[in-house]
Amino acid sequence: LEALAKKKLVEKIEITTQEQTPDIIRSLPPQLTLEQQQVIKDISDTQGRHLLFGVTGSGKTEVYMDLIHKVLEQGKQALVLVPEIGLTPQTMARFHKRFNCHISVLHSQQSETERAQEWLAAAAGHADLVIGTRSAVFTPMPRLGIIIIDEEHDQSYKQQDGMRYSARDIAILRAQWQKCSIVMGSATPSLETLYNVQHKGFLLHTMKQRASGVTMPDLKLVDLRRENCQQGIAHTVLEAMKKTLKQGQQVLVFLNRRGFAPAVICNDCGWTADCPECDAKLTLHRGSHKLKCHHCEYTTGVPFQCPMCQSVHLNPHGKGTERVEETLQNHFKEPVIRVDRDTMTTQTRFNACLDRINTGEPMILLGTQMLSKGHDFLGVHLVVVLDIDNGLFSSDFRAEEKTSQLLAQVGGRAGRGQKRGQVLVQTYQPDHPLFTHWVEHDYHATSRYLLKQRQETGLPPYSYHILLRAEAPNSQNTRDFLLDSRDAFVNALDQHPELSLEDVLILGPVNAAMERKAGVHRYHLLLQGLDRLKLHKLVASVFHILINLPTAKKVRWALEIDPQDF
């Protein structure tokens, strides 16, 4: 090694290790509820694949820490996966406060040297506890005793480009290989995991009460068909916000659309500001006076007149977080803190924002999904959800599942202190079946309703998908490649009598929901089957043929197992 180092073929890195102290616990845990105690006992008694289905605020993290404590006492290591980098610091803080051991953190915003040090510490067995985002699932840990996946339903666990993988599914396999338990926690489990509970032997543990003893938030729908609105916010909502702030509490307003307005339109000729690289509208960002594409990051200035008819009557249509921020600042004297990718440009800024929120001073938090995941804001009493209807009508067959999860997660930020909270959801569709279950805090019923739909339509988790994606600057090249690929799959079915079109359905090629993105045209070929092994066998038999297709040289293509978006 010294010789290699002199030749600069390897780099020497010093790792500071911490001596294992006899007392693993740095601070005592709070008094656990009876539900928490029972779940801890049940999981500890049985090694296996566990789903912890607990309502928001039920104390799932305390369950994780107690289980980890037991593992550390046995001299083993623990791996904790969180969906977002933004959750890593607060998770680290809670675990550092509890445990007196070597804790390593792994995520993509670290430098290569930092990641290497943490990775090597885990691989050498010096790190007792590893906390990280999806890539941390590959961290070597020789004494692995338990894997925790927090918010297991979150789509962030699926790597969508490059080497495509599901960190959740890999973690399940890894737990099996290393003969340890895996605990997947969520207030809104994915339908795939609930299916696995019913059919694959996953063990279900439920927690239906908040650990604080406070009743779950009061959930109400605001029917926009019968409301007077000011800049898209109902009068009822504004009055509820005013009352909450007057009582010295905080309000969280959720809108999953950043920018000022999602479209700029000429009132005279109908021209719209479109992205030249994507099939998408440019979003107006008034703060920077720019039009931006949220898909390819194309940016241009805001025109003073219409490029088509030279009219000066260009108006923003729709609302984003910037526009709602302006509206709220005009209505309330309390500070409005906007939390989205445009304002929280660094982890340091985000941490400073969280520190200010946690002071508990009266304020309005306005944000996107950055605020919906796992944060414990004790001062938030009222949560307001704007523009949720878009999630109810989509070509994505998972849209209703995602919307119901988002509603429960965002609403779960309310009333996490000592007083019952309230959630107001603006909608034009108050009679939608999802809302019927939501107002009763019944995600169990929602999941049963959605699983029944999937079963009747033969969609996952009652079938399996493999998606062949192809993209190229020339759309004909992508179609030609996928047509050739389709022929290859059909020929393979003919050559394998154990497989048939009854086992495998070949759909497409069709264009992606957004065909043109970042200057390339995207098309898909979908394989659907009832038997995963047969589906994989078919793809394995055709893979070498796809690589050698002449049309493959003109496109960029990838096979994705269990795709999450189309």
C-alpha positions as CSV (number, residue, x, y, z in Angstrom):
1,L,0.0,0.0,0.0
2,E,2.8,2.4,0.8
3,A,4.3,1.8,-2.6
4,L,1.0,2.4,-4.3
5,A,0.6,5.6,-2.3
6,K,4.0,6.8,-3.5
7,K,2.9,6.2,-7.1
8,K,-0.3,8.2,-6.3
9,L,-2.4,5.1,-7.3
10,V,-4.2,5.1,-4.0
11,E,-5.0,7.9,-1.5
12,K,-4.3,7.6,2.2
13,I,-7.3,8.7,4.4
14,E,-7.2,8.9,8.1
15,I,-10.3,7.9,10.0
16,T,-10.9,9.1,13.5
17,T,-12.7,6.4,15.4
18,Q,-14.6,6.6,18.6
19,E,-14.0,4.1,21.4
20,Q,-17.2,2.2,22.3
21,T,-18.2,3.3,25.7
22,P,-20.0,1.0,28.1
23,D,-23.1,3.2,28.3
24,I,-24.7,3.3,24.9
25,I,-27.5,5.6,26.0
26,R,-26.6,9.3,26.3
27,S,-30.1,10.4,27.4
28,L,-33.1,8.5,28.7
29,P,-36.1,8.0,26.3
30,P,-39.5,9.5,27.1
31,Q,-42.2,7.3,28.7
32,L,-43.4,5.1,25.9
33,T,-47.1,4.6,25.2
34,L,-48.7,1.1,25.6
35,E,-48.9,0.9,21.8
36,Q,-45.2,1.7,21.4
37,Q,-44.2,-0.9,24.1
38,Q,-46.3,-3.6,22.4
39,V,-44.9,-2.9,19.0
40,I,-41.3,-3.0,20.3
41,K,-42.0,-6.3,22.0
42,D,-43.6,-7.8,18.9
43,I,-40.8,-6.7,16.5
44,S,-38.1,-7.8,19.0
45,D,-39.6,-11.2,19.4
46,T,-39.7,-12.1,15.7
47,Q,-36.9,-11.6,13.1
48,G,-38.4,-10.7,9.7
49,R,-39.9,-8.1,7.5
50,H,-42.0,-5.7,9.6
51,L,-44.4,-2.9,8.5
52,L,-44.9,-0.2,11.2
53,F,-48.2,1.4,10.2
54,G,-48.5,4.4,12.6
55,V,-50.5,7.6,12.3
56,T,-48.5,10.8,12.1
57,G,-47.2,11.8,15.5
58,S,-47.6,8.2,16.9
59,G,-44.0,8.1,17.9
60,K,-42.5,5.8,15.3
61,T,-39.1,7.3,15.7
62,E,-39.1,6.4,19.4
63,V,-39.9,2.8,18.4
64,Y,-36.9,2.8,15.9
65,M,-34.5,4.1,18.6
66,D,-35.6,1.5,21.2
67,L,-35.1,-1.3,18.6
68,I,-31.7,0.2,17.6
69,H,-30.7,0.3,21.3
70,K,-31.4,-3.4,21.6
71,V,-29.3,-4.1,18.5
72,L,-26.4,-1.9,19.7
73,E,-26.3,-3.7,23.1
74,Q,-25.7,-6.9,21.2
75,G,-22.7,-5.4,19.6
76,K,-24.3,-5.1,16.2
77,Q,-24.8,-2.2,13.7
78,A,-28.0,-0.4,12.6
79,L,-28.8,1.2,9.2
80,V,-31.5,4.0,9.1
81,L,-32.7,5.2,5.7
82,V,-34.6,8.6,5.4
83,P,-36.2,9.8,2.1
84,E,-34.7,13.3,1.9
85,I,-31.4,15.0,2.6
86,G,-33.4,17.7,4.4
87,L,-34.5,15.2,7.1
88,T,-30.9,13.9,7.7
89,P,-29.8,16.7,10.1
90,Q,-32.9,16.5,12.4
91,T,-32.6,12.7,12.4
92,M,-28.9,13.0,13.3
93,A,-29.7,15.4,16.1
94,R,-32.3,13.1,17.6
95,F,-30.0,10.0,17.4
96,H,-27.0,11.9,18.7
97,K,-29.0,13.1,21.7
98,R,-30.0,9.6,22.5
99,F,-27.0,7.4,21.6
100,N,-23.4,7.6,22.8
101,C,-21.9,5.8,19.9
102,H,-20.2,6.4,16.5
103,I,-22.8,7.6,14.1
104,S,-22.0,8.0,10.3
105,V,-24.0,10.0,7.9
106,L,-24.2,9.4,4.1
107,H,-25.9,11.5,1.5
108,S,-25.2,13.1,-1.9
109,Q,-24.3,16.6,-0.7
110,Q,-21.2,15.5,1.1
111,S,-17.8,15.8,-0.5
112,E,-16.2,12.7,-1.9
113,T,-13.7,12.7,1.0
114,E,-16.5,12.9,3.6
115,R,-18.4,10.1,2.0
116,A,-15.3,7.9,1.8
117,Q,-14.5,8.4,5.5
118,E,-18.1,7.6,6.6
119,W,-18.2,4.6,4.2
120,L,-14.9,3.2,5.4
121,A,-15.9,3.7,9.0
122,A,-19.1,1.6,8.4
123,A,-17.2,-1.0,6.4
124,A,-14.6,-1.4,9.1
125,G,-17.3,-1.8,11.8
126,H,-16.3,1.4,13.6
127,A,-19.6,3.1,12.9
128,D,-22.4,1.6,15.0
129,L,-25.2,3.5,13.4
130,V,-25.4,4.7,9.8
131,I,-28.1,7.3,8.7
132,G,-28.5,8.1,5.1
133,T,-30.6,8.6,2.0
134,R,-31.2,5.9,-0.6
135,S,-27.6,5.3,-1.7
136,A,-26.7,4.4,1.9
137,V,-28.4,1.1,1.4
138,F,-25.2,-0.1,-0.3
139,T,-23.0,0.7,2.6
140,P,-21.0,-2.4,3.8
141,M,-21.8,-3.2,7.4
142,P,-20.3,-6.4,8.7
143,R,-22.3,-6.5,11.9
144,L,-25.6,-5.4,10.6
145,G,-28.4,-6.1,13.1
146,I,-31.4,-4.1,11.8
147,I,-32.5,-1.9,8.9
148,I,-35.0,0.9,9.4
149,I,-36.7,2.6,6.5
150,D,-38.6,5.7,7.6
151,E,-41.5,6.9,5.3
152,E,-41.2,3.7,3.3
153,H,-43.8,4.9,0.9
154,D,-41.7,7.8,-0.3
155,Q,-40.8,7.8,-4.0
156,S,-37.4,9.3,-3.2
157,Y,-36.3,5.8,-2.4
158,K,-36.5,5.0,-6.2
159,Q,-33.5,6.1,-8.2
160,Q,-35.0,7.4,-11.4
161,D,-31.9,7.8,-13.6
162,G,-28.5,6.4,-14.0
163,M,-28.4,3.1,-12.2
164,R,-32.1,2.7,-11.5
165,Y,-33.0,0.9,-8.3
166,S,-35.4,0.8,-5.4
167,A,-33.5,1.3,-2.1
168,R,-36.5,-0.1,-0.2
169,D,-36.5,-3.3,-2.2
170,I,-32.7,-3.7,-2.0
171,A,-33.0,-3.2,1.8
172,I,-35.5,-6.0,2.0
173,L,-33.2,-8.3,0.1
174,R,-30.2,-7.2,2.1
175,A,-32.0,-7.9,5.4
176,Q,-32.7,-11.4,4.1
177,W,-29.1,-12.0,3.1
178,Q,-27.6,-10.7,6.3
179,K,-30.3,-12.4,8.4
180,C,-31.5,-9.4,10.2
181,S,-34.9,-7.7,10.7
182,I,-36.1,-4.8,8.6
183,V,-38.7,-2.3,9.8
184,M,-40.5,-0.2,7.3
185,G,-42.4,2.7,8.9
186,S,-45.1,5.0,7.5
187,A,-48.4,6.6,8.3
188,T,-49.4,6.0,4.6
189,P,-47.7,2.7,3.5
190,S,-47.4,2.0,-0.2
191,L,-49.9,-0.3,-1.7
192,E,-47.0,-2.7,-2.7
193,T,-46.0,-3.0,1.0
194,L,-49.6,-3.5,2.1
195,Y,-50.0,-6.2,-0.6
196,N,-46.9,-7.9,0.8
197,V,-48.5,-7.9,4.2
198,Q,-51.5,-9.7,2.8
199,H,-49.7,-12.1,0.4
200,K,-45.9,-12.3,1.2
201,G,-45.7,-12.7,4.9
202,F,-44.7,-9.2,5.9
203,L,-45.6,-8.6,9.6
204,L,-48.0,-5.7,10.3
205,H,-47.8,-3.6,13.5
206,T,-50.2,-0.6,13.9
207,M,-50.2,2.5,16.1
208,K,-53.5,4.4,15.9
209,Q,-52.9,7.1,18.6
210,R,-50.6,10.0,18.8
211,A,-47.9,9.6,21.4
212,S,-48.7,13.0,23.0
213,G,-52.2,11.8,23.7
214,V,-53.7,14.7,21.7
215,T,-56.6,13.8,19.4
216,M,-55.8,13.7,15.7
217,P,-56.4,17.0,13.8
218,D,-59.9,18.1,12.8
219,L,-60.1,17.6,9.1
220,K,-62.4,19.8,6.9
221,L,-63.0,20.3,3.2
222,V,-63.5,23.8,1.9
223,D,-65.9,23.6,-1.1
224,L,-64.6,26.2,-3.6
225,R,-67.8,26.0,-5.5
226,R,-69.5,27.8,-2.6
227,E,-66.7,30.0,-1.4
228,N,-65.6,33.6,-2.1
229,C,-61.9,33.6,-2.8
230,Q,-59.2,36.2,-2.8
231,Q,-56.3,35.3,-5.1
232,G,-57.2,31.6,-4.9
233,I,-57.6,31.5,-1.1
234,A,-61.1,31.0,0.3
235,H,-62.5,33.6,2.8
236,T,-63.1,30.7,5.3
237,V,-59.5,29.8,5.1
238,L,-58.2,33.4,5.6
239,E,-60.5,33.8,8.7
240,A,-59.1,30.5,10.2
241,M,-55.6,31.7,9.6
242,K,-56.3,35.0,11.2
243,K,-57.7,33.3,14.3
244,T,-54.8,30.9,14.6
245,L,-52.2,33.6,14.4
246,K,-54.0,35.8,16.9
247,Q,-53.8,32.9,19.3
248,G,-50.0,32.9,18.9
249,Q,-49.7,29.8,16.9
250,Q,-48.3,28.9,13.5
251,V,-50.0,28.2,10.1
252,L,-48.6,25.9,7.4
253,V,-49.9,26.6,3.9
254,F,-49.1,23.8,1.4
255,L,-48.9,24.4,-2.4
256,N,-46.8,22.0,-4.5
257,R,-46.0,24.5,-7.2
258,R,-43.1,26.9,-6.9
259,G,-42.7,30.2,-8.8
260,F,-45.2,33.0,-9.2
261,A,-47.4,31.5,-11.9
262,P,-47.2,28.3,-14.0
263,A,-48.1,30.1,-17.3
264,V,-47.8,33.5,-19.0
265,I,-50.5,34.1,-21.6
266,C,-51.2,37.0,-24.1
267,N,-54.7,38.2,-23.5
268,D,-55.0,39.4,-27.1
269,C,-53.8,36.5,-29.3
270,G,-53.5,33.6,-26.8
271,W,-49.7,33.2,-27.1
272,T,-48.2,31.2,-24.2
273,A,-44.6,31.2,-23.0
274,D,-43.4,27.7,-23.9
275,C,-40.1,26.0,-23.2
276,P,-38.2,25.5,-26.5
277,E,-36.7,22.2,-25.2
278,C,-39.8,20.6,-23.5
279,D,-43.5,20.1,-24.0
280,A,-44.1,22.4,-21.1
281,K,-45.0,25.9,-20.2
282,L,-42.4,28.3,-18.7
283,T,-43.1,29.3,-15.1
284,L,-42.9,32.9,-14.1
285,H,-40.5,33.7,-11.3
286,R,-41.3,37.3,-10.4
287,G,-38.5,37.6,-7.8
288,S,-35.8,37.1,-10.4
289,H,-37.9,38.4,-13.3
290,K,-37.3,35.2,-15.2
291,L,-39.3,32.5,-17.0
292,K,-38.0,29.1,-16.1
293,C,-38.7,25.5,-17.1
294,H,-39.0,23.3,-14.1
295,H,-38.1,20.2,-16.2
296,C,-34.9,21.2,-18.0
297,E,-33.9,24.4,-16.1
298,Y,-34.1,26.5,-19.3
299,T,-34.2,30.2,-18.3
300,T,-35.0,33.4,-20.2
301,G,-36.1,36.9,-19.4
302,V,-39.8,38.0,-19.3
303,P,-40.8,39.7,-22.5
304,F,-42.3,43.2,-22.4
305,Q,-44.6,42.5,-25.3
306,C,-46.1,39.4,-27.0
307,P,-43.6,37.9,-29.6
308,M,-46.6,37.1,-31.8
309,C,-48.8,40.2,-31.8
310,Q,-46.6,42.8,-29.9
311,S,-49.4,43.3,-27.4
312,V,-48.3,44.4,-23.9
313,H,-51.2,42.5,-22.3
314,L,-49.2,39.6,-21.0
315,N,-50.7,38.2,-17.8
316,P,-49.6,35.4,-15.4
317,H,-52.2,32.6,-15.0
318,G,-52.4,30.2,-12.0
319,K,-50.6,30.5,-8.8
320,G,-47.3,29.3,-7.3
321,T,-45.6,29.8,-3.9
322,E,-44.3,33.2,-4.9
323,R,-47.8,34.5,-5.7
324,V,-49.4,33.0,-2.6
325,E,-46.5,34.5,-0.6
326,E,-47.4,38.0,-1.9
327,T,-51.1,37.5,-1.2
328,L,-50.5,36.4,2.4
329,Q,-48.1,39.3,3.0
330,N,-50.8,41.6,2.0
331,H,-53.3,40.0,4.4
332,F,-51.2,39.4,7.5
333,K,-48.6,41.3,9.5
334,E,-46.9,38.1,10.8
335,P,-43.9,36.8,8.9
336,V,-44.4,34.6,5.9
337,I,-41.6,32.0,5.5
338,R,-41.5,30.5,2.0
339,V,-39.8,27.1,1.9
340,D,-39.1,25.7,-1.6
341,R,-36.2,25.0,-3.9
342,D,-35.9,28.7,-4.8
343,T,-35.5,29.9,-1.3
344,M,-33.8,27.0,0.4
345,T,-30.8,26.8,-1.9
346,T,-28.4,25.2,0.6
347,Q,-28.7,22.9,3.6
348,T,-27.4,25.6,5.8
349,R,-30.3,28.0,4.8
350,F,-32.8,25.2,5.3
351,N,-31.4,24.4,8.8
352,A,-31.6,28.0,9.8
353,C,-35.2,28.2,8.6
354,L,-36.1,25.1,10.6
355,D,-34.4,26.7,13.7
356,R,-36.6,29.8,13.3
357,I,-39.7,27.7,12.8
358,N,-38.9,25.8,16.0
359,T,-38.9,28.9,18.1
360,G,-42.7,28.7,17.9
361,E,-43.2,32.4,17.2
362,P,-46.5,33.1,15.3
363,M,-45.8,32.9,11.5
364,I,-47.0,31.4,8.3
365,L,-45.0,28.6,6.7
366,L,-45.6,28.4,3.0
367,G,-44.0,25.6,1.1
368,T,-43.9,22.6,-1.2
369,Q,-43.2,19.0,-0.4
370,M,-40.1,20.0,1.4
371,L,-42.4,20.8,4.4
372,S,-44.5,17.7,4.2
373,K,-42.1,14.9,5.1
374,G,-41.4,13.9,8.7
375,H,-40.9,17.4,10.2
376,D,-42.1,17.8,13.8
377,F,-43.3,21.4,14.1
378,L,-44.8,21.7,17.6
379,G,-46.1,25.3,16.9
380,V,-48.2,24.5,13.9
381,H,-51.8,24.4,14.7
382,L,-53.5,25.0,11.3
383,V,-52.5,23.4,8.0
384,V,-54.0,24.7,4.7
385,V,-53.8,22.7,1.5
386,L,-54.3,24.6,-1.8
387,D,-54.9,23.1,-5.3
388,I,-55.0,19.4,-4.3
389,D,-57.5,18.6,-7.2
390,N,-54.7,18.2,-9.8
391,G,-53.7,14.9,-8.1
392,L,-57.2,13.5,-8.4
393,F,-57.2,13.5,-12.3
394,S,-54.1,12.2,-13.9
395,S,-52.9,9.7,-16.4
396,D,-50.7,8.2,-13.7
397,F,-52.5,5.2,-12.2
398,R,-50.7,5.9,-8.9
399,A,-52.0,9.5,-8.7
400,E,-54.8,8.8,-6.2
401,E,-52.4,6.8,-4.0
402,K,-49.9,9.7,-4.1
403,T,-52.5,12.3,-3.4
404,S,-54.0,10.4,-0.4
405,Q,-50.5,9.9,1.0
406,L,-49.7,13.6,0.5
407,L,-52.9,14.7,2.2
408,A,-52.2,12.5,5.3
409,Q,-48.6,13.5,5.5
410,V,-49.1,17.3,5.1
411,G,-52.1,17.2,7.5
412,G,-50.0,15.3,10.0
413,R,-47.9,18.4,10.6
414,A,-50.9,20.0,12.5
415,G,-51.4,19.7,16.2
416,R,-48.2,17.8,17.1
417,G,-47.9,19.8,20.3
418,Q,-50.3,19.8,23.2
419,K,-53.4,21.2,21.4
420,R,-55.5,19.6,18.7
421,G,-54.8,20.9,15.3
422,Q,-57.0,21.6,12.2
423,V,-56.5,20.9,8.5
424,L,-58.4,22.7,5.8
425,V,-58.3,21.4,2.2
426,Q,-59.6,23.5,-0.7
427,T,-61.3,21.5,-3.4
428,Y,-63.8,21.6,-6.2
429,Q,-64.4,17.8,-5.7
430,P,-65.6,17.4,-2.1
431,D,-67.5,14.3,-3.0
432,H,-64.5,12.4,-4.3
433,P,-64.2,8.9,-2.6
434,L,-60.7,9.7,-1.3
435,F,-62.0,12.6,0.7
436,T,-64.6,10.4,2.3
437,H,-62.0,8.3,3.9
438,W,-59.6,11.2,4.6
439,V,-62.0,13.2,6.8
440,E,-62.3,10.1,9.0
441,H,-58.5,9.6,9.3
442,D,-58.9,6.2,7.7
443,Y,-56.0,5.4,5.4
444,H,-56.8,1.8,6.0
445,A,-60.1,2.3,4.1
446,T,-58.3,4.3,1.4
447,S,-55.8,1.6,0.8
448,R,-58.5,-1.1,0.6
449,Y,-60.4,1.0,-1.9
450,L,-57.3,1.6,-4.0
451,L,-56.1,-2.0,-3.8
452,K,-59.5,-3.2,-5.0
453,Q,-59.2,-0.8,-8.0
454,R,-55.8,-2.2,-8.8
455,Q,-57.0,-5.8,-8.6
456,E,-59.9,-5.1,-10.9
457,T,-57.7,-3.4,-13.5
458,G,-54.8,-5.9,-13.2
459,L,-52.3,-3.2,-12.2
460,P,-49.4,-3.4,-9.7
461,P,-49.2,-4.8,-7.1
462,Y,-51.4,-7.4,-8.7
463,S,-49.1,-7.5,-11.8
464,Y,-45.5,-6.5,-12.5
465,H,-44.1,-3.9,-14.9
466,I,-40.8,-3.6,-16.8
467,L,-40.5,-0.4,-18.8
468,L,-38.2,0.0,-21.8
469,R,-37.4,3.7,-22.1
470,A,-35.9,5.2,-25.2
471,E,-35.0,8.8,-26.0
472,A,-33.2,10.6,-28.9
473,P,-33.3,14.0,-30.6
474,N,-35.1,12.4,-33.5
475,S,-38.5,10.9,-32.5
476,Q,-38.5,8.5,-35.4
477,N,-35.3,6.9,-34.1
478,T,-36.9,6.2,-30.7
479,R,-40.0,4.7,-32.3
480,D,-37.9,2.5,-34.7
481,F,-35.9,1.1,-31.8
482,L,-38.9,0.3,-29.7
483,L,-40.7,-1.3,-32.7
484,D,-37.6,-3.5,-33.3
485,S,-37.6,-4.3,-29.5
486,R,-41.2,-5.2,-29.6
487,D,-40.5,-7.7,-32.4
488,A,-37.6,-9.1,-30.4
489,F,-39.9,-9.7,-27.4
490,V,-42.6,-11.3,-29.5
491,N,-40.1,-13.6,-31.2
492,A,-38.7,-14.6,-27.8
493,L,-42.2,-15.5,-26.6
494,D,-42.5,-17.8,-29.6
495,Q,-39.2,-19.5,-28.8
496,H,-40.1,-20.1,-25.1
497,P,-43.2,-22.4,-24.9
498,E,-43.3,-21.9,-21.1
499,L,-44.1,-18.2,-21.8
500,S,-47.0,-16.9,-23.7
501,L,-48.9,-13.6,-24.4
502,E,-51.2,-14.7,-21.6
503,D,-48.2,-14.4,-19.2
504,V,-46.8,-11.2,-20.7
505,L,-48.6,-8.3,-22.1
506,I,-46.6,-6.0,-24.5
507,L,-47.9,-2.5,-24.7
508,G,-46.6,0.2,-27.0
509,P,-44.5,1.9,-28.1
510,V,-46.2,5.1,-27.0
511,N,-44.9,8.5,-26.2
512,A,-44.1,9.5,-22.6
513,A,-46.6,11.7,-20.8
514,M,-44.2,14.6,-21.6
515,E,-42.8,13.4,-25.0
516,R,-40.1,16.1,-25.5
517,K,-37.9,16.9,-22.5
518,A,-34.6,18.7,-22.5
519,G,-34.5,18.5,-26.3
520,V,-35.0,14.8,-26.7
521,H,-38.1,12.8,-27.6
522,R,-39.1,10.0,-25.2
523,Y,-41.0,6.8,-25.9
524,H,-41.9,3.8,-23.9
525,L,-42.5,0.1,-24.4
526,L,-44.2,-1.6,-21.4
527,L,-44.1,-5.2,-20.4
528,Q,-46.7,-6.4,-17.9
529,G,-47.0,-9.9,-16.4
530,L,-48.6,-11.7,-13.5
531,D,-45.4,-13.7,-12.8
532,R,-42.3,-11.7,-12.0
533,L,-39.9,-14.6,-12.6
534,K,-41.3,-15.2,-16.1
535,L,-41.2,-11.5,-16.9
536,H,-37.5,-11.3,-15.9
537,K,-36.7,-14.5,-17.8
538,L,-38.1,-13.0,-20.9
539,V,-36.2,-9.8,-20.5
540,A,-33.0,-11.7,-19.8
541,S,-33.4,-13.7,-23.0
542,V,-33.8,-10.6,-25.1
543,F,-31.3,-8.2,-23.5
544,H,-28.4,-9.2,-25.7
545,I,-30.5,-8.8,-28.8
546,L,-31.5,-5.3,-27.8
547,I,-27.9,-4.3,-27.3
548,N,-27.0,-5.4,-30.9
549,L,-30.0,-3.9,-32.7
550,P,-28.8,-1.4,-35.4
551,T,-31.5,1.1,-34.2
552,A,-30.1,0.9,-30.6
553,K,-27.1,2.9,-31.7
554,K,-29.2,5.9,-32.4
555,V,-31.0,6.2,-29.1
556,R,-30.3,6.2,-25.4
557,W,-32.3,3.4,-23.7
558,A,-32.8,1.8,-20.4
559,L,-34.8,-1.1,-18.9
560,E,-36.5,-0.2,-15.6
561,I,-38.0,-2.7,-13.2
562,D,-41.1,-1.6,-11.3
563,P,-41.2,1.9,-12.9
564,Q,-42.8,4.6,-10.7
565,D,-43.5,7.2,-13.4
566,F,-44.2,7.1,-17.1
